[in-house]
Amino acid sequence: MNRAGAAYRPLAMLLGAAAGAAAGSMLERGWRTVSGSDRAPRATDQDHGWGEILLAAALHGAVFAVVKAATERVSAIGVRRMTGVWPT
């Protein structure tokens, strides 16, 4: 592993933890905007229909995918600034 790769992993893990919390908050706000409800339904919530369950799952997946990509990109840029090498 090159030095950029060695620097990338801990930075990505640290940023990933913070990003997970931010993604959860974004999901709550997004769901509140879409449905007016405070909490997105889980697949096992019997009081919600298929449409609502699948919409919540799609929103969850989209939010976490965007946050993950942004976190990885920011981590890679940070490593390049610290080491001068883009991590692989």
Protein Blocks (a to p, Z undefined) as FASTA:
>chain_A
ZZklmmmmmmmmmmmmmmmmmmmmmmmmmmmmmnopabdcdfklmkbcfklmmmmmmmmm
mmmmmmmmmmmmmmmmmmmmmnopacZZ
